[in-house]
Amino acid sequence: MFNFTLKTMAVSAILLGGVTTAQAEVTLRGASMFDEDHSFTKTLREFERMVAENYNGEVAFDLRLNGELGVESDYVTYLNQGVAVDYTILAPSNMAVFSESIPLMDMPFLFRDLDHWNAVLSSDAFAPLEADLRESAGIVIVGYHGGGVRNLASAEPITNMEELADHRMRVMGAPIQAKTFDAVGAAPSAIAYNEVYNAIQTGVIAGFENEAASIQNLKFYEVAPHISLTQHTITVRPIVMSAKTFDGLDADLQAAIMNAGAAAGAFGRALESGADGKILQEMADAGQIEIHAFDGRDKMLELVQPVQDAYAAELGATELLENVRGM
């Protein structure tokens, strides 16, 4: 009876609070939309391992996979409120509902190449965006994952600027995403991620943009088998925690989390950036996708830069953008 009572108390505490103390053990709850094979999940597992390894106290992790706790927009709400999810990996655009400046770190054509991308994420260039996110959203960035190269995925081939014109495509919810693809002539619309498959299948949209791992993991190739190598984005995917959770932890655990976030982020970036081309080739070899060169990327860059400049100026982030471009 005594053991049953302790177990019941622990389960109740997990359901009611973001951080629990059952026999002095802190339990942190995580969420991933993907399975164990996805780089997001592998990175979160590495984060958990390194926190536990570097913290002298007792800490446990309850990571729910395969969208059990919803989609990223749900996670943002949970993190903000300090309920259900304590840590996860998010696209900046999904946090724009609270912080309009945060999508700047992930806007298309921001990075010249992988070396530039890694240099920026290994620096403190995004510190002002991190501070704004903490204040406005109650979300703490503890590290940076990412590295997937985003391309167009469509029901029919898109190989040049003429074919891209008026292309009905899904973009992420941040306004900068829609403005960017509008500038290059497409017809973008923000559709919830979990509705994309059906929207393409039913003809509501003709395609979307994403990185290889997600196209493979969620079988988007079944409805959008044509991949156009626009290479417009190298993804930035912050590893985040609820500020309400983080602020309630002791200083040693906070330090362990920050150190683990930085290291796990570097681990995840190497993992995803190295796997991207391999995953595309795997799908091509399996006959799941057809890969197309895209003629007109230089023109896209020319059309997009004024959009970036105006966006940064609107946010008072012109200096930040210039610093990133100058690295």
C-alpha positions in Angstrom: 0.0 0.0 0.0 2.8 2.4 0.9 4.6 1.9 -2.5 1.3 2.3 -4.3 0.7 5.6 -2.5 4.1 6.9 -3.5 3.6 6.0 -7.1 0.2 7.6 -7.2 1.5 10.8 -5.7 4.4 10.9 -8.3 2.0 10.3 -11.2 -0.3 13.0 -9.9 2.5 15.5 -9.6 3.7 14.8 -13.1 0.3 15.6 -14.5 -0.1 18.7 -12.4 3.3 20.4 -12.6 6.1 21.1 -15.1 8.8 20.1 -12.6 8.1 17.4 -10.0 9.9 16.2 -6.9 9.2 12.5 -6.3 11.8 11.3 -3.8 13.9 14.3 -4.6 13.9 13.5 -8.3 13.2 16.2 -10.9 11.2 15.1 -13.9 11.3 17.1 -17.1 8.8 16.4 -19.8 9.7 16.6 -23.5 8.0 16.4 -26.9 8.9 15.4 -30.4 6.7 15.2 -33.4 8.9 12.4 -34.8 10.1 8.8 -34.0 13.4 7.7 -32.5 15.2 7.8 -35.9 14.6 11.5 -36.5 17.5 13.9 -35.8 15.3 16.0 -33.5 14.6 13.0 -31.2 18.3 11.9 -31.3 19.4 15.4 -30.3 16.9 15.5 -27.5 18.1 12.1 -26.3 21.7 13.5 -26.3 20.5 16.5 -24.4 18.9 14.3 -21.8 22.0 12.2 -21.5 24.4 15.1 -21.0 22.1 16.8 -18.5 22.0 13.7 -16.4 25.7 13.1 -16.8 26.7 16.7 -15.6 24.2 17.1 -12.8 24.9 15.8 -9.3 21.3 15.5 -8.4 18.5 13.2 -9.5 16.9 14.1 -12.8 14.6 12.1 -15.1 13.1 12.7 -18.5 9.7 11.8 -20.0 10.0 12.4 -23.8 6.8 11.8 -25.8 7.3 11.0 -29.5 5.3 10.8 -32.7 3.2 13.9 -32.0 1.6 12.4 -28.9 1.4 15.9 -27.4 0.4 17.6 -30.6 2.3 19.7 -33.1 4.9 22.5 -32.6 2.3 25.2 -32.3 0.9 23.3 -29.4 4.3 23.0 -27.8 4.8 26.7 -28.0 1.6 27.3 -26.0 2.6 24.7 -23.4 6.0 26.1 -23.0 4.6 29.6 -22.6 2.2 28.4 -19.9 4.6 26.1 -18.2 2.4 23.0 -18.7 2.7 19.6 -20.4 6.0 20.3 -22.2 9.2 21.5 -20.5 11.7 21.0 -23.4 11.6 20.4 -27.2 13.0 21.6 -30.5 11.1 24.2 -32.4 11.1 26.1 -35.7 11.5 29.8 -35.0 8.4 30.6 -37.2 6.2 28.6 -34.8 7.2 31.0 -32.0 6.3 34.1 -33.9 2.9 34.2 -32.3 4.7 35.5 -29.2 8.0 37.0 -30.6 7.7 38.6 -34.0 11.5 39.0 -34.2 12.5 35.4 -33.6 11.9 34.2 -37.2 14.7 36.4 -38.4 17.2 33.7 -37.4 15.6 31.2 -39.8 14.5 33.4 -42.8 15.2 32.1 -46.3 18.6 32.9 -47.8 20.1 34.2 -44.6 23.2 31.9 -44.7 25.7 31.7 -47.5 26.6 28.1 -46.7 27.1 25.6 -43.9 30.3 27.1 -42.7 28.6 30.5 -42.3 25.6 28.9 -40.7 27.7 27.0 -38.1 29.8 30.1 -37.3 26.7 32.2 -36.6 25.1 29.5 -34.4 28.4 29.0 -32.5 28.5 32.7 -31.7 26.3 35.0 -29.6 24.9 36.7 -32.7 21.3 35.8 -31.9 21.5 36.9 -28.2 19.1 39.9 -28.8 16.5 37.5 -30.3 17.0 35.0 -27.4 16.4 37.8 -24.9 13.2 38.9 -26.7 11.9 35.4 -26.9 12.4 34.9 -23.1 10.7 38.1 -22.3 7.8 37.9 -24.7 7.2 34.2 -24.8 8.6 32.8 -21.6 10.8 30.4 -23.7 14.5 29.9 -23.0 16.9 28.9 -25.9 19.5 26.4 -24.5 21.1 25.4 -27.8 20.8 25.3 -31.5 19.9 22.3 -33.6 19.3 22.4 -37.4 21.2 21.9 -40.6 18.6 20.5 -42.9 18.6 22.2 -46.3 15.1 23.2 -47.3 14.0 22.7 -50.8 10.6 22.9 -52.7 8.6 19.7 -52.7 5.7 19.6 -55.1 3.1 17.5 -56.9 4.6 18.6 -60.3 8.1 19.7 -61.2 9.2 23.3 -60.4 12.5 23.8 -62.2 12.8 27.6 -62.9 11.3 31.0 -62.1 8.6 30.7 -64.7 7.3 27.4 -63.2 7.6 28.9 -59.7 5.3 31.8 -60.7 1.9 31.6 -58.9 2.9 28.2 -57.4 0.4 27.5 -54.6 2.7 26.5 -51.7 2.5 26.1 -48.0 4.9 28.2 -45.9 5.5 28.4 -42.2 3.4 30.9 -40.2 5.8 33.8 -39.7 5.1 36.7 -42.1 8.7 36.8 -43.4 8.2 33.3 -44.9 5.2 34.4 -46.9 6.8 37.7 -47.9 9.9 35.9 -49.1 8.1 33.5 -51.4 5.7 36.2 -52.6 8.8 38.2 -53.6 10.0 35.4 -55.8 6.7 35.1 -57.5 5.1 32.1 -55.7 1.6 32.1 -54.1 2.4 31.2 -50.5 -0.1 30.5 -47.8 0.3 29.5 -44.1 -1.3 26.1 -43.5 -0.9 24.1 -40.3 1.9 21.5 -40.6 -0.4 18.6 -39.8 -2.7 19.6 -42.7 -0.1 19.8 -45.4 -0.4 16.2 -46.7 -4.1 16.4 -47.1 -3.9 19.9 -48.6 -1.6 18.7 -51.4 -3.6 15.5 -51.9 -6.8 17.4 -52.4 -5.3 20.2 -54.5 -5.7 23.0 -52.0 -2.0 23.6 -52.5 0.5 22.3 -55.0 3.5 21.9 -52.7 5.5 23.2 -49.8 9.1 23.5 -48.7 10.9 21.3 -46.2 14.1 19.5 -45.4 14.8 15.9 -46.4 14.4 14.2 -43.0 10.9 15.5 -42.5 9.8 14.6 -46.0 11.0 11.1 -45.4 9.8 10.7 -41.9 6.3 11.9 -42.5 6.1 10.4 -46.0 5.3 13.6 -47.8 6.9 12.1 -50.9 3.6 10.2 -51.4 1.9 13.5 -52.4 4.9 15.7 -53.3 7.5 13.5 -55.1 9.2 16.3 -57.0 12.1 18.0 -55.1 13.5 21.2 -56.6 16.9 22.1 -55.3 16.3 25.8 -54.4 18.4 25.3 -51.2 16.8 28.4 -49.9 17.2 27.8 -46.1 19.7 26.0 -43.8 17.5 25.4 -40.9 17.9 26.8 -37.4 16.0 24.8 -34.8 16.4 26.0 -31.2 16.4 23.6 -28.4 14.1 25.3 -25.9 12.8 25.1 -22.4 9.9 26.7 -20.6 11.2 29.7 -18.6 8.7 28.8 -15.9 10.3 25.4 -15.6 13.9 26.6 -16.0 13.6 29.3 -13.4 12.2 26.8 -10.9 15.3 24.6 -11.1 18.4 24.9 -8.9 21.4 26.7 -10.2 23.5 23.5 -10.7 20.7 22.0 -12.9 20.3 25.2 -14.8 24.0 25.2 -15.6 23.9 21.6 -16.6 21.0 22.3 -19.0 22.8 25.2 -20.6 26.0 23.3 -21.1 24.1 20.2 -22.4 22.0 22.4 -24.7 25.1 23.8 -26.4 26.8 20.5 -26.8 23.6 18.6 -27.9 23.0 21.4 -30.4 26.4 20.9 -31.9 25.8 17.2 -32.0 22.5 17.6 -33.7 23.8 20.1 -36.3 26.5 17.7 -37.3 24.0 14.9 -37.5 21.4 16.6 -39.6 23.7 18.6 -41.9 25.7 15.4 -42.7 22.6 13.3 -43.3 20.6 15.7 -45.5 22.0 14.7 -48.9 22.1 11.1 -47.9 18.4 11.0 -47.1 17.5 12.7 -50.4 19.5 10.1 -52.3 17.9 7.3 -50.3 14.5 8.5 -51.3 15.6 9.0 -54.9 17.1 5.5 -55.0 13.8 4.0 -53.6 11.9 5.7 -56.4 10.0 7.9 -53.9 11.2 11.3 -55.2 12.5 12.8 -58.4 15.2 15.5 -57.8 15.3 18.6 -60.1 18.0 21.3 -60.5 16.5 24.8 -60.1 17.5 27.4 -62.6 17.2 30.9 -61.1 18.6 30.8 -57.6 20.7 33.9 -58.1 17.6 35.7 -59.2 15.8 34.6 -56.1 18.6 36.0 -53.9 18.4 39.3 -55.7 14.6 39.5 -55.2 14.7 38.5 -51.6 17.4 40.8 -50.1 15.2 43.9 -50.1 12.5 41.9 -48.2 15.1 40.9 -45.6 16.3 44.4 -45.2 12.8 45.8 -44.7 11.9 43.1 -42.3 15.0 43.7 -40.2 14.5 47.5 -40.2 10.9 47.0 -39.1 12.1 45.0 -36.1 15.0 47.3 -35.3 17.4 44.5 -36.1 19.3 46.0 -39.0 22.6 45.8 -37.1 22.0 42.2 -36.2 21.3 41.3 -39.8 24.4 43.2 -40.9 26.5 41.4 -38.3 25.2 38.0 -39.4 25.9 38.8 -43.1 29.4 40.0 -42.2 30.5 36.9 -40.3 
